[in-house]
Amino acid sequence: MEGEWQLVRRAGLVEVLPIASQQAPRINLIFVPDVSSKAGSAKHDTLDSNLTSLIRNVDPYSRLFQFHYQISDQFSWTRLADYGEKLLECLIECSRQHNLQNCPLLLVSYGLGGCITKRAVSIVQERYYDQMLSGLNATLQGLIFLGTPHPLYGRPGHIEKLDSLLSASLSVSRVTLAKIREEVGLVWNMSSKFEHVQFHFDVISAYELLPTNFKTGFLRSKSEVLVDMTFATTNVRRERLIGMNADHRRISTLVPESELHQAIDKLLRTIVASTKSREMEPMQPISNGALSIDLDKIWQSTPAASHVDAKEAHVQTGLQVGSVPSSGAKSPTPTGATAGSSQVAAGYEMVAVNPGPVSMTPAVNLPCYLLRQYSKAGTCFGRDDVLGMLDKTLLPTKNNHQEESRELHSFAICGLGGLGKTHIAVEFALTRKKHFDAIFFIYADSEMKIAESFNVIAQELGLAEKGQSDNSVVNRDRVVQWLNLPLKYTRDEHNEDMVLSPDYYANYLLIFDNADEPEILSEYWPLTGTGSVLVTSRDPLTKSRLYSNDGIDLEPLNDDDAADLLASLTGNDEPLDRDDALKTVQRLGCLPLALYQVAGLIQRKNLSYHEFLALYQRPTFQQDVHKFREQGLRNDYDRMLFDVWTYDNLKPEAVYLLECCALLDPDRIPEFIFQSNAITLVDDFPHDLEAYESARTDLFKSSLVKRLQGNQGISVHRVLQDAVRGRMEDERFCKIFLSVMNMVIAVWPTQELGFLFKPELWGTYAMILPHLDHLLKMLRQANPFKDNLDASRDFTAILVKAGWYLCERGDFQESLSLIEKAQQIAEPFEEHLGKEIADIDYTISLIASYLKDWAKRTFHVKRNMVYRAAHPEEVFDLALAHNEMAYFHNEFGQFRQAVEEGKKALEVYLGMQIYSSGEQMAMHPRLNVAIAYYFLGEAEEAEKYAETCLRRLERSDWEWNFTADRTANTLYVLGNIRLLQGRLEESFILQKRALNHYRDTMGKLHSHTLKAYVKVADHYIRLQEYELAISHLDTALSGWGDVSFFAPEKARALHKKSQILELQGQHILANGTNVNAEKTWFDWYESTHKAVEPLPEKPDYDKYIPFWAR
């Protein structure tokens, strides 16, 4: 199958219905079709004849072009965005060949092809500095969108509408839709950037009035209006919205004399008349080089540039902007960096680097730069001395790669929030990028964020597959392993044992930003390697906790540097005002964050420095600027230092919004949290979209919050959060806490029934979870649950749901920690929160099963059963409890008791109307009963229960895809039963189907998927297909990694592998693998059983494998 870049490179513009005339056209039209099929192969992929006739009627010599492209077999928003870049390249190339620069350009787009157009237009706007694109912008005289969606972040129903549109256009499955949803932030970003384009021409957006019929599954269909007015509106100036009596498939057909026909006719005639009255401004000549920008100028404007030799400019020159990587093209790359590929990851800006040919197989994708989105070089004032320290400590040297000097370098920047620690770290990364093959910027204020960043790093380096929901611990170990030995190229039998040359090792820079609890870095810290680690932290002890003990306590700027910064921010650098500027920064204590805030105030009020100082003497003005005094700040300049955040003059709604932001995770606050139904419960909060936007605008004006690039949410400075919270009295804090808690609860997605595996919701959960974690940290300030039973119940319930999500993802330790915090909140109300505590028991018991903590497992599963038995009116929970007891008895080999409890669960389920009517089927207890009979050797009884489940699942796609685990579990259990019956081929087929379903829904390296890899490997061993068996076992082993509670599974897999190697005659390798298996097993046994059981003579590899994994 062709790679993505190859498909993009083959896209191009093709002239449609050419005219054999030398007459110059007055209009050039470009048609961008939908993605419903290969370009040009379907009716709606070509220009409508009525539209063609209309254009030729206005201008008989017009040139018509169509953009041909192909979205192969796997649609993605990333690939669609890439075609926006390609469309620009094609327009530039077409301009060379057909002399288009002197003629107006009209772009007509149909369906999702309009997203390609929006991306291209946005790029033209972003790269305004490029003369070539500026010329292209001058020729563009109109846009027409036919049924093109304009999805926006936080708008109700937009995600669902996208799903329907993709289902209708591409006939994708639910699993594929879930994967596409993971990139939805990219299409939100494209829509938002398009809205900010400054248009000098008209935009026509046609939307549908009639529903479109499309299939949603086997023998199932749906009918809905796919792109209605709200979904088509682009919100740009000079947009005209036109409703069409057509569905999505027919909206590209132009009906004569219709409103759309008349609007296009008017637009065409306006363009032609304008062409006749004035000459178009010609485009600049286009050289054979691609779009480029001289980044040397950025480096030269950086204050720290004087510390580095001019010949060693740290920012790469000739960086191609908007070009497509080509395997055959030669282009400059950073010194010491390996050619590779970079892509956009959520929350990061991937700095594009063109690949060049390599002579050896790359071990990872290099160069790889993951930097903060909204950062640029050359804006760090007064920190040349600090950057010099970083140069000395962190920049690679020629001796870095020698075996005796391969030593990790680290440095910590410590100090108060607002001093510019992060700014320095970003400046260093951007201006020294040339010296590193990889740079990773990580938000390190919580372990959850670090783990997620390492997931992204693993995927971008190629250590993990993109789109797979792999275990975070596994990805962490992979990345740390590479950081410890950062090889650029893979080893083979020719160089496996040789001492490698320096060129084999990569230089990397790892930045842990805001690591205020440095102890959480221990699991992510490389111990060796040729890399550099930079840490920023408020904790001054961070310097002494690093391995190298290098670091600095950052101080405020000196007067001159602070005055330079203020002049740069305000645009006032007049020499006559220099003295007043110095007095101003001295009055503000030279704190960088204060200077940024006051500069905004000076600009907004159009004040001179002298006027500001005069006003600042007035108490009322001073209160506006410094109304609150930060607790714990001390004045290093022997002057009183007040806060610089001007939020007391805000409207009450804006203040409340700011206070809510102060309790949420600061780096990325999704705005849909503030648009939930829960806001109706809050008196002071803006209750409608208009009021909310007004309050948010007030905060933007004072830079109290910041809009993230691509409308990915808002951010707020941590120091500002501290100040806002410090101002709150306990009563006010508790009120705000409960408000925010209710907002978060309101946006947490619900599931149909109880505790289910729903991977399609994981992306949303991951966005909300950091805010729950932050709320937990806020409880140190005051207790909002004192004498508040309902709030305790609600917060306990949402924490249990969050813990279940982490359990689904395989983050069992994090899940247990969160659930135990929920338990602490609920315990003071134990008498009234029995159900919530039972839910906690249920969840902890399941997590303890994965962690093999049998004492905890036994206590909580039995306490849950006691409560449920005492409250039979809670029927569904009682059924779950009996089912969990069946699971528990299977776990401990008590199979008769498991059968009994499973049948009790079925009896309770059948007492509910939804189950007795056949609308739903209770499958988990049936599977537990089937498993028990399987281990009892009663194959016929086991088969009866398992086959009942499978027949139900095969009734419809909805049943098959209802949850991620029950379908695969059914296939897996029935496969084991067939094995017991001697029906080996049937067993093999069922186990492979189970593996595929686990892998497609829960991820390649989820614990349930790994057990299936081992089971399928057993079949390959039976069939003597030893290489396939080893491949499956190796996949399982890589998934388990060094996670302690998976040691029995790992030991058993190693033992199986050693047996295969023995059968292949590889006796030495087999022996070594078996020794590793025994060591793994004994190490685990001693750490968990030594106090209660004697050490056995040899391992029992099957005894401690959970029943569900055998």
N, C-alpha and C positions, 0 to 999 in steps of 0.2 A: 504493500500500500504506500502511496506517495506520502512523504512528510508534509507537514503544514507549510513550511517555507517554500517547498517546491510547488505546491498548489498555488500559493500566493504569487510566486514569480511568474507562473504561466497565465495569470489573469491579464486582460488587456482590453483596449478599446478597438471596436470593429465598426467601420463605416457601414451604415444601413441605407439602401436605396440611393447610391451615389448618382450625382448629376454630371453628365458629360458637358461641362461648360466651364469657361474660364472666368465667368462673372463672379466677382467677390460676393460672398454671402453676407447678409446683415445679421444673421443669428446662427450660432452653433448650439445644437441641442445634444445633451448627453443623457441617455436613459440608463438607469440602474435598476435592474429587475429584482424580483423577490428571490428568496432562497429555496423556493418550493421544489426545485429540481435543478438539474444541470442547466447552466445558462443556455438559452436558445432552444431547448428541447421540448418546451411546452408552450401552449398558446399564450399564457399570461407572462411569459418571459420575453416576449417580443413587443415592439412598439405597436400600439393600437392604430389601425388604419385611419380611423377618424381623426386621431391626434396628428398623424402624419399629414393628412390632407389639410388640416387646419393650419399647420405650420407652413406648408408649401404654398398655401393660398396667400398667407401674409408675406412670405419671402420665398419665391420660387427657387432661389438658389441656396437655400439654407442647407447646412450640412448636419446630418443626423448620425450620431454615434451611439453604440450600445456597449456597456461595460460587461464583458464576459468574465465570469468567475465561477468557482465550484467549491462547495462546502463538503466535499468527500462524503464519508460515511458517519462522521461524528461531529455534529454541530457544537460550536462553543462560541461564547461572546468574545473571547480573546481572538479567535480566528476572524470573526466578523470585523473586529476593530482593526486587525492587520490589513484588511482589504481597504479600509479608509486611507491608510498610508499608500497602498498600491494604486488606488484611484488617482491620488495626487501625482504620483510618478507617471502614470499613464497620460494624464492631462498635460504634463510638462513635455513628455516625449511627443505627444500628438501635436503640441504647439510647434515643435521643431519641424515636423513632417508636413503639416498642413497650414502653417502660418495662421494660427488661431488668435494670435495676440492682439490683432486689430479688430476683432469682431466680438460682440456681446455673447456671453455664455449663459445658457439656461439649463439647469439640472432638473430632470424629472425622475422621481423615484417611486417605486412601488413596494409596498409591504416593508419587510425587514431590510430591503435594499436601501430604504431611507436612512437607516442607522449608519450604513456605510457612508452615505452622503454627509450626514451630520458630523461624523468623525472627521471626514476630510475638510469640511468647512471650518470646524473648530481648530484643526491643526494650522490652517491658513491664518486664523486669527491669533493663535498662540505664537506663531513665528513671524510676527509682524516685522521683525528686524531683517528678515530675509527679502532682498529686493526682488528676487525671482517670484516668490510667493505673493509679494505685494502687487506685482504686475498681474498675477492670476486673479487676485482679489478684485482688481480694478475691472477686469472683464466680466466678472460674475454679476449678472443683472436680474436673477430671479431663481426661486426654488419652488418646485411643485411636489407635494407629497400625496400619494394616493394610498390611503389605508396604512399609513406608517405609524407605528406606536411611539409614544413618548413617555416611557415609564419613569417615574420619579420616586426617589427614596421616601419612605414613610407614607405614600399615598395609599389609602385603603383600596384593596382589590387589584392593585397593579401587578403583583406577582402572579396572582391567579389568572389574570388576563393574559400575561405572557405565556403561562403554561398552556392555556387554551389556544393561543395563536401558534405556538410551536407544534402542538398536537395536530392542528388543522393543516399547517404548512408542511410538516416533516413526518407526521405519524410516528412520533417518538413514544417510547414506553415510559412508565412511571419511574423506573430506575434511572433512565437517561435524563428525564426531567429533573430528578433530584440532583444529579451531577451538574446539570446546566445551571441550576439554582445557586450552586456554590460560587458561580462567577457573576451573579446578578449585580453585584456592586459595580462591575465594569460598565454595564449598560446604563445604570443610574448615573455614573460618572459622565458618560457620553452625553446623556440628555442634559445634565446640569451645565456642562461646558458649552453646549450649543445655545442654551438660554442666555449666556453671557456674551455671545457674539454681537458686535455692533453692526447691524444690518443697514445698508444704504439702498436696499431694493425690497421688492414685495415678496412675500412668502404665502403660498396657497396650500392649505392643508385640507384635504378631502377626507371625510369620515363616512362610516357606513350607517345606514338606517335599518337595514334588513339583516336578520340573523343568518349565520353560515352553518350549514350542517357538516359535521365531521365525526370521524370515528374516535372513540376513546379506549377501545379494547375489542376483544373478540365478541362479535355480535352486539356491541354496544355503541351507541352514537349519542351526540349531543348537538344542541342547536342554540347559538347565542350570537349576539352582535360582538364581533371580535375587536374592532377598533371604533369605538363610539367617540363622541365629541370630547369627553373628558380625557380619553386615552390618546387622542390625536393632538390635543392642544399643546403647542410648543412654548407658549407664553412669550414669544418674541415680538418685538415692535414690527408693525406693518404686516402682521399675519392676518389672513382672511380665512375663516373657517367655513366650509361648505359641506352640507349634508347631502349624501347621494342615496337614491332609492336603489341600492345595490348591496349585495353581500360582499365578503372580502375577495372572493374569486372573480367578481365582475366589476369591482370598483375601478380597475384599470381600463375598462372599456368606456370610452368617451361617447356620451349620448349627444347627438346634435341638438343645438338650441337649449341644452340644459344650462343650469346656473354655472356649473363648472366649465362647460364649453364656452360660455360668454366671458367668464372671468379670465380664462387662458387666452382667448382671442384679444381681450382688452390689454392684457399684459404684453402679449407679443407685439401688438401695434404700438404700444407705448415705447417698447424697446427699440423698434424700428425707427420711430419718429425721433427718438433721442439720438440714434446713430446718425441719422441724416443731418441733425442740427449741429453736431459737434464731432470732432475726431476723438476716437478712443485713445487713451494714453497707452503707448506700446509697452509691452513687457520688456524687462531687461534681458539682454542676451543670456542664453543658458549654456554654460560650459559643459564639458564632458564629465566633470566631477558631479557628485550628488550634492544635495543640500548640505551645506557645512556652516560651522560657526567657529570663529577663532577663539578657542577657550584659553589661549595664552593670555589674552587681555584680562580675563578673570583673575588669573594667577598674579599678573603684574599689579593688579589693584589691591591685592591682599596685604595687610600690614606686615604679616610674617614673612613676606617674600624675601626680605633683605637677609634672612638667616639662611637662605638656600642659594646655591650657585645658580646664576641666571641660565646656565646651560642645562641645569637639571630642573626645568620647569615642571612643576608637579601635576599640572593638569594637562591631560593629553590634548594635543592639537589635531585638527582635522577630524574631529569626531563627527561621524555621519549622523545627520539628523533625519529620521524618517526613512532611512534606507533599509533594504531587506538583505539579511545576511546571505552570502553566496559562498558555496564551498570552494569555488574557484577563484574568487576575487582576492586580491592582495590589498591589505589595508593596514595602517599603523596600529599597533597595540602597545599597551604600557610596557615599559622595560621590566623584564622579569615576569611578565604575565603571560599566561597561556591562552591561546585563542579558544573561544567557546561561545556559549550563548547565554543571554540574560533575558528574563521575561518579567512581566509585571506580576507581583504578588500582593495580596490584600494588605493594605496598611504600609507598603513600602514603595519606593521608586526604584525600579531596576534601571541602572545607568547603562545605556546601550553601548555595546562594544562590538565592532565587526570581527568576525572570526577569520583566521587565516589557516593555511594548511599546517598540519602537524605530522610528525614522522612516527609517533608512537601512539598507542591507544590511551586516551585520557582516562584517568581514574575517576574524575569528577568533572562537572561543568565549570570551567574557569575561562575567563575571569567571572566573578560573581559578586556583585555589589548590591547589598541591601541597605539602603540609606533612608533617612527620614524624608517624607514626601515633600515638605514645603521648605526645604533648606537650600541655601545657595552660598557659594564661597565669597569671601571678600567683605563680610559685614561684621567681623569680629574685631572690635577696637580695643587697643590697650592691653592686649594679651600676648604680645610678642615674646615676653620672657617665659610665659607658661608654655607657649608653642615650642620655644627653644628647648625647654626641659623635655617635652614630649619627643621632639626630634632626637635628642640625645639618648633617650631611654627606649623608645619604641620603634624608630626607623630601622629597617633591616640593614645589616652590614655585610661586607664580603665574607666575613668569617662566620656568619650566622649558621651556615649549612655544614660546617665541619663537625664530625661526630663528637669531638671533645668539647665543642662550644654550642651544641644544639640546646639552647636554653631558652625557656619562655621568658618574655619580658612583660612586665606589668607596671601600671601606674594608676594612682587614684587621685582624683580631684575632689576635695571635700569642701564643704562650706554651706552657708545659708542658701535656701532657695531664692532665686532671683539674682544671684551673683553672676550667672552666665556659664555655669559648669557645662551644661548640655551644649551651649553655643560653641564653646571651645572645642568640645569633642567632635562636633559636626564639622567645624572649620578644619580641624586637623585631618579628618577623614577625607573631606572634599579636596583639600589642597595637596595632600600627600597620596592621593589615590594611585598615582603612577607606581609607587613603591610596593604596592600590595596586589597580590592576585585575587584576594577576596577581602571584602569588608562587610561585617555583619553588625548592624545597629539593633540593640535589643532593649525593650522596655523591661527593666528588672525590678520593679517595685513589688511584684508578686511572683510566686513560683508558677502560677497558672500562665501568666504572660510569657515567662521565660520558656516554659514547656511549649507553648504554642509557637513562639519564635523559632525554637529548635525544630519543630515540625516543618515550618516554612523553609528553614535552612536545609534540612535533609532533602526536601523535595527539589529545591533550586539547585543544589549540588548534584542531584541525581542519585542520592543515597536512598531515596524512597520514591515510590511512584506517585505522581500527581493524581489527585482525585481519590486516593485510597485513604480510608479512615484508620490509619495505623495506630498502634499503641504509642502513646507519647514517650514512655520510658524507653521503648525500643529505638525510636528516632533519636532521642537524647544520646543513647549509648553509641549509635552509629556516628553522630556528629562528633562527639567527644573523642571517639576512636580515631576519626580522621584528623582532628585537631592535634592529637598526640603524635600522629605520624602523617603529616599532610603531603602525601605523594601526589604529584601531578599525573603520573602515568602508572598504569597497572604493571605488576611484575608477572613474569612468566618463568618457565624453567631456565631461561638463559640468564636472568638477573635476580633470581629469587634470593640468593645468598650473597651476592656481591655488594661491596660498598658502593653506594650510588653517588653520582656526581651531584654538585649543588643544584644543577638545573632540574633535578627530579623533585625537589622539595618546593612547595608553595609557601609564599609569605602571606599571612593573613592578619587582619586587625579585627579583634572582637571587642565591641563596646557594650558594656553593661551600664545603662543609663538609669539614674535614680535608684541605685541599689542601697536603699536605706537600711535594709536588713541583710548585710553581706553574707551572713551565714547560709542563706538559701542558695548562694552561688556554688557551694561546695560540690554538688552533684553535676554541675555544668562547667566546672573549671578544668581546663586541660593542664596536665602536669608536665608534659614535655612538648616538643615540637619546635617549629621555627616561626612561631607566631608572636603577636603582641596583643596584650589585653589592657584596655583602658576602662576604668570604673569611675563613675560619678556618683557621689553619695552625700547626704547631709550628715551622716555619722562620721565624726572626725577620726574615730578609731579604725575606720576602713583601711587607712594607710598601713596600719600595723598588722592588719589581718591578711594582707596579701602576701604571697610567697616572696616577692622581691623587696617589700618594705619601701618602695618608692612612691612618693606622692607629695601633695601640697595642700595646705589649708588656704583656700582662695580668699583674697581680700578684695574690698571694693576698688574701683578704678582710682588712679591718681587724678588730680584736678585737670591737667591738660588733656589726658585721654578722655575723661568724662566730658569735657567741653567739646572735644572733637566729635564724640558720639552724639551729643545733643545737637550740634550744628548739622550733622549729617541727617538726623531724624527730622529736624524742623525745616531743613533747607536754607537756614540762615547762617552763613559763614562769613558775614561781613566783618572785616578787621575792626571797624569802629565799635562793633557790638561784642568784641571778644571779652572785655572786662566784665560786662553784664552776664555773659554766658558763664564765665568762671564763678561769679557770685551765685548764679542760679544753681550750678551743680554742687557747689559747696553747701548751699542751703539744703540740698536734697541728700547730702551724705554720699554722693557719687555711687549710689546703688544703681546698677544698670537697669533693673526692672522699673525702678522709680523714674529714671530718665525717659524710658519708653512711654510710660503713662503720661508724664507731664508734657512731653513733646506733642503727644496727641491733643492734649488740652490746649496748648499754645496754638497749634495749627487750627483746631476747631474754632477757637475764639479769635483767631487772627491777631495774636498778641506779639509784641516785641518782648525780648528778655526784660528790658527795663519796666515795661508795663506789667509783666507777670510778677516781678519782684515787688512792685508797688502794690498790686492787688493782694499779693500774698501776705502783706502786713495786716490786711483787714481780717478780723476774726471770721466774718461770714464766708469770705472766699477761702480762707484757710480751712474752715470746716468742710467746705465742698471738696477740697483736695485731700485733706488729712483728718478726717473726722474720727477715725478709729486708731487707737494705738495698739500695735502688735505686742502681745504678751511674750516676754522672753527675749526680745531683741535688745541688744545693747549697742550703744553709740561708740563706734571706734574713732570718731573725730571730735569727741568731747562736746557734741551737740545733741540736742533732742532729735530723734529720728522717728517721725510718725509714718503711718501707712500712706501709700500714695494712691490707693484705689478709691475712686470717686463713685461710691454706690449709694450713699445716703440721699442723694438728690434724685434718685431714680423713682419711677412710678412704683406703687406697691406691688403690682404684678411682676415687674422686672426684678424687684428685690426678692420676691418669693421664688422666682425662677433661679436666681443666683444662689439662694440658700439651698434650693434643691440640688443644684449642680455641686454644691460643696459637700454633699453626702454621697455622691456617685463617683465611680472611677474616673479620674480626670482626663485620661488620654483620649478616650473615644466614647462619647455619650450619644447613643442613638436617639435621634429626636422623636422617634415614635413612642418613646417612653413618656414624653410629655403630651402626647396626643391620644392617650388611652381614655377609656370611659371613667377611670378612677379620678380624673381631675374634677369631675363634677362634685366630688366629696370634699373638695378643698375650697374654702371661702375666697382666699386672696389670689388663687392661681388663675391665670387667663383661661377663660372657659371656651373660647372659640379660636379658630385658626388666625383670624385677623388680630385678635388681642394678643395671642401668643407671638405672632410675628412682630408686633409692635414692641412687646417686652424684650424679645430677643434682639431687635435692632438697637434698643437702648444699651444693651450689654455690649453689642458689637462696637458701638460708637466709642465707648470707654475702654475698648480692648479687654474687657473683663472676661469675655469668652471669645473663642476663636473658631471659625468655621473650618473644618478639615477639608482638604482637597477632595474634589469629587463629591461634595455633600455627604461624606461618610459620617457625619455627626458633628458635634462640637467638642471642644476641649477647654479646660480651665486650668490655670496655673495652680500648682500645689500650695504655694505660699499664700495665694489668695484664698484657697479653700480653708487653710488653717486660720487665716484672719477672719473669714466669715463665720466659721464655727466658733472661734474664740469670742466673738461678739455676742453669740446667742446665750441667753439665760437657759437654764435647764428646761424650763417649761417650754420655751420656744423651740429648743433643739428637739425635744420629744415630739412636738407637733410636726415639725418638718420631717423628722425621721419616719413617722407613721404615714405621712403623705407620700413620701418617696417609696416607702415599702409597698403601699397600695398600688402605686403606679407600676412598679416592677412586677408585682403579682398579676396585674391586669394584662400585661403584655406577654407573660410566660405562656407559651402555647399549651393548650390542654390536649389530652389524648382520649381516645374513645372509651377505653376501659382500663382502669387501674395502672398496673406496672407493666408496660409493654416496651418492646424494642422498636423504636421508630427513627431510623437513621435520617429520614428526610427532614426531621426537626432539629437535628444536631447543630446545623449552622446558626439557627436562631438562638438556641440555647447558649452556644458559645459566645454570642454577642452580649447576652444578658448576664451570664454568670459572673464576670468580673465585678459587676455592680452589686450583686448579692454579697460577694466576698468583701467588697468595700464597706457595705452596710454593717457587716459583722465587725469589722475593725472599728467602726464608729461607736460601737457599744461601750468602748472604754470611756467615753466622755460622760454619758448619762444612760440611765436605764429607762427606756420608753415603755417597758412591759410591766413595770411595777403597778400592781392593782389593775392591770388591763388584760383580762382573760382573753377577749376576742383577738386583740393584737398578737398575743402570744400564740394563740391557735393558728392564726393566718401565717405568721412568720415561720413557725415550726413546719407547717405544711409545705410552704414554698421551698424551704431548705431540704426537706425530704425529697421533693421532686428534683431539685438540683443535684442532690446526692445520687439519686437514681440515674440521672443523665450521665454523671461521671462514671458510675458503675457500668453503664452501657458502653462507654468509650474504652473501658478497660483500665481506668485510672482508679484502682481500688483503694489505694492508700488515701488519696485526696477525697474520695467519696466517703470513706469511713470518718475522716476528720470532720467533714462538713456535717454528717449525720450526728456525730457525737456533740457538736456544738448545738444542733437543734435539740438534742436531748437535754442539754444544760438549760436551755431556755424554757423547755416544757416542764421540767421536774418541779419547780415551785408550784405549779398548778396541776400536779399529778392527779389529784382527786377529780378534777374537772376535764382533764385532757387525756382521758384513758384511750380514746380512739387514736389520737395523734401519737401517743407513746407506743401503742401497738403497731402503728405504721412504721415507727422508728425501729421497733424490735424486728419487724419483718425485713426491713431493708438491711439492718446491721447483720442479721442472721445470714442473709444471702451473700453479703460482702465477705463475711467471715469464712464462708464456704470457699470462696475463691482464694482467700488468704491462708486457708488451712489452719485457722485459729479455732480449733474444735471446741474449746471451753466456751469461748464467746458465742460460737455458733449454737451450741446446745442451750445455753442460758436464754438467749433471745428468742430462738424458735419456740421454745416451750412456754416462755412468758407470753409470747404473742398468742399461742394456742389457748392458754388459760383465759385470757381476756376475751377472745373471740367466742369461746364456748359459753362464757357468761353473758354474752350479748348476741344471742342468735338472731335478733331482729336485724342486725347488720349482715344481711344474708350473703352478699357478694364477698365481704371480707372474711366471713366464716368459711366460705368455699375456698378462698385463697389460702387460709390457714391450714385447712385439712390437706390441700394439695402440697403445701410446703412441708407438712409433716411426712407426707409420702416421699417427697424428695429427700428429706432428712433421714428417714429409715433406709431408703436405697443407699444413701451415702455411707451408712454404718453397717451395711450388709444385712439389715433386718428386713428381708424382702417380704415375708408374710405380713408383717405390720404395714409395710409400704402398700401392699395390695388393699389391706383393710382401710387405710387412711385415704387412698386414692378413690375407692368406691364411695366412701363417705363424702368426699368432695363432689363426686358426680351426683350423688343423691341430693346434695344441697343445691347444686347448679340446676338440676332438673325441677327443683321447686320454684324456680323463677320463670316467669312467663316467656322471657326472651329466649330461654334455652328449651323449655318444654315445647314451645311452638315450632322449634327447628330453625328459628331465625338466626340463632347463634349456636355454636357447638363448643362445649368445654373440652379442649384438646389437651391441655397440659396434664390434667389428672389421668386422662386415658394413656398418655405417653408414659407417665410415671408407673401406672399399672402394667403397661406393656414391658417396660424395662425390668420391673420386679419379676414378672413371669419369665422373661428372658434369662435372668440370672438364676432363676429356679429351674431352668431347663425345660420349662413348659412352653414349647415353641408355638403350639396351636393356640393357646390362650393369648400369648403375646401377640401373635399375628392378628387375631380378631380385633384387638383394641387398636393396633397400629394401622391396619388397613382401613378401619372406619375413619380414622383421621385423614388418611391420604385420599380416600374417595371424596370426602367433603372438600378438601383443598383443591381438588382438580375440577370442581364444579364451575369455577369462574376465576378470572384474573383477580377480582377483588378479594376472594378468599385466599388465593395464592400469595398475594402481596400484602395481606392485612397487617402482619407484623413480620419483623425481620427474622425471628428465631423459630417460630413454630413450624413453618414449612420445612426448613432445613433440618430441624430436630426430628420431624416425622420421617423424612427420607433417611436420616442417619440411623434412627432406631430400627426402622424396618430393614435397612441394609444389614444390621447386626443379626436380626432375626433370621433373615435369609441365609446368612452365614451359618447359623446354628442348625438350620434345616438342610445344609449341604447344597443349597442352590447358589453356587458360587458366582456364576455370571450375573444373575439378578442382583446379588449383593453388591458386586462391583459397580454395576450401573447406578444403583441407588446411592452408593457412597460418593460416586463422582458427581451426581446431581446435587447431593447435599453440599459437597465442597464448592461447587459453582454458585449455589444460592448463598451460602455463607459469605463467599468472597465478594459477590456482587452487591450484597446489602449491608454487611457489617464491616467489610474491609478485609484486605488480604492477610493482615497479621493480627486480627482479633483472636482471642483465645479459643472461641468456638471454631473459627476457620482452621486454626492450627491443629486441633484434634482431628479434623477431617483430612488434613494433609497426611497425618500419620496413618490413618485408617486406609486411605487409598494407597499409600506406600506398601502396606501389608499385602494388598492385592497384587501390586507389581512384583513383590518378592515371590509370591506364589506363582506368578506367570514367568518368573526368571527374567523379568525386564529390570535388571539391577540398576542401570543408570537412571531410569525414571524414578525408581524407588529412592535412590540416594538424593535426587533432585528434590523430591517432595519432603524428605526428612530434613534436608538442609534448609528449605524454606521455613519449616516449623522451628528449627533450631535458631535461625536468625530472628524469628519473631519472639521467641522466649528470651533471647539474650541472656543477661545475667540477673534477671528478676528472680529473687530468692524463692518466692512462693511457687514458681514454676519449675524448681529444680528437679522434682521427681519426674515430670514430663520430659524435661531435657535429658536427664540421665537415661530414661528408657529409650528415647530416640537415638541417643549416641550408641547405646547397646545394640539396637537393631542395625544401625549403620555398620558397626564393627562386624556383625555377623555376615552382612552382605559382602564386605571387603574380604572376609575370610573365604567366602564362597568364590570370590573372584581371584583368589590366590595372592592377594596383597597382604601377606601375613604381618609384615612389620607395621604397616599403616593400620591394619585391623587391631593389632595389639595396642598401639598407642591410643586409638579411639576408645577401646574398651577400658584402658586405664583411666582415661578422662571421664568415662561414664561412671566408673566406680568411685572416683574421687568426688565427682559432683554429688552422687547419691549419699556417700558417707558424710561429706561436709554438711549437707542439709540435715541428715538424720541426727548428727551430733548436736546441731544447733537447735533442734526442735524436740528431740526425744531422749537425750542423754540423761536428763534428770529423772525420767520415769521408766525407761526401758534400757536394758543392756544392749551394747553394740553387737549386732549379728555378725556372723562370720562372713557372709556374702550378701550382696544387695538383693532385695526382693523388689524388682523393678515395677511389678504390677500392683503391689499391695496398696500403695499410697496414691495411685492415680484415681482421680474422682470417677465415680461410676459413669457419669455422662461423657467421659473422654475415653472410655475403654472400648 
